[in-house]
């Protein structure tokens, strides 16, 4: 007697760090119940569910290719300081975790922060001319983003997002926050639900 299926399960998995297989992985699953007569979700429903799982995975850990460390030459300390203006060790660690810095670049910036400031050379200046403050002594002003993020309409227009999968890819590039990605996800799920209700009402009216 053949075994009757009771459910269908889709699973996607992605390593947290492609360059470190032992660093753990993220696994997302979706389950579908099978009716008593053996009928289950059709191919279109499974394809939509798979796209949503892939988009969620992109939003959490980024696309697989984007997550792989890029092969490039390491930048010198001057370029790193001009690019990132580091003030705190936490920021440098975050850039390393997101793949923006290599291990060598991270070590250079850590050493730069821990080094004592170089003594300023005495340069004679006219009394009426104010002494300019060194750039390194100017505190960095970081704009604090709102917890809710930008409106969905603005995100759709600015990044030309037309699907949940594209939203996941944009999140994978760290161009939107996780809260903004979740807002986009709700937007596309609500739109899909409205389309389903519209199709159902159209069938009934005929």
Secondary structure as GFF3:
##gff-version 3
##sequence-region A 1 206
A	DSSP	beta_strand	7	15	.	.	.	ID=ss1
A	DSSP	three_ten_helix	21	23	.	.	.	ID=ss2
A	DSSP	beta_strand	25	33	.	.	.	ID=ss3
A	DSSP	alpha_helix	43	61	.	.	.	ID=ss4
A	DSSP	alpha_helix	64	67	.	.	.	ID=ss5
A	DSSP	alpha_helix	77	84	.	.	.	ID=ss6
A	DSSP	alpha_helix	89	97	.	.	.	ID=ss7
A	DSSP	alpha_helix	103	114	.	.	.	ID=ss8
A	DSSP	three_ten_helix	135	137	.	.	.	ID=ss9
A	DSSP	alpha_helix	152	159	.	.	.	ID=ss10
A	DSSP	alpha_helix	164	172	.	.	.	ID=ss11
A	DSSP	alpha_helix	178	205	.	.	.	ID=ss12
###
